[in-house]
């Protein structure tokens, strides 16, 4: 099991919507990969529907540099959790993680993410359905509670009662979003709960972890913690899983890599390859007809606009950075961006 193979304190890149896609994960791996990657979260009900399946499979694309990687899924339908979890092993994942903590309003309105905190019985049913339909270890990522931090005791106790392989706790409530400092003061109580109710569950802490040095500092204070998950810290330094402080030239090289990888993924086709009743996804560069059994190819062009959100990671803290970013934000294609950058 992947969770037993990691030496503590292990480091994880947090799953972030619109950020940790297959392209950016390759950039992070080039800079200095974490011990474990997570995908962006995938809606199990999208996977269960014919209309939404290709979008779901696109989110579950894996690059060679991703391994080992955990697939994170979300939703509120236990049957759909079972259906999605069943195929993840064949797609090359080392585990499956259930998102019970996303604070996004649309996700919560649909009953998923942090809304699971308000429906603990349903959360457990979703976990059990996923668990019994896969050979992969099933873990959970969540928050302290919906509104109040003292909700953590009952909520985390409920989750630990089903013995997930790992439990990642973002040390804030849904209501707090990221507007207050993470509640590190609650770590000892959470550790006690874990040790009492499910000592074999790996405990991972998320929230305001800046970089590897910060994680090691916290681990020295709380050595019982198994791992740390870094989210927004990667925006400040994409080398955050190492001790390296990059020069501006190195960040520009990462930007070039990001643009190159984006171009390579443009206009690729998505295929469903039927193999003993299961489905797996592959990406092709329109290099000829699909081969194999009953296959279908679907073409799509990656939207350029979301790529602009990454420019601030690479272009900052040097004279003229703001003006350069402003120019890049007006572009409409990689070709235009490369022209401004002189590539």
Secondary structure, 3 states (H helix, E strand, C coil): CHHHHCCCCEEEECCCCCCCCHHHHHHHHHHHCCCEEECCCEEHHHHHCCCCHHHHHHHCCCCHHHCCEEEEEECCCHHHHHHHHHHHCCCCCCEEEEEECCCCHHHHHCCCHHHHHHCHHHHHHHHHHHHCCCCCEEEEEEECCCCCHHHHHHHHHHHHCCCCCEEEEECCCCCCCCCCCCCHHHHHHHHHHHHHHCCCCEEEEECCCCCHHHHHHHHHHCCCCCEEEECCHHHHCCCCCCCCCCCHHHHHHHHHHHHHHHHHHCCCEEEEEEECCEEEEEEECCCCCCCCCCEEEEECCCCCHHHHHHHHHHCCCCCCHHHHHHHHHCCCCHHHHHHHHCC
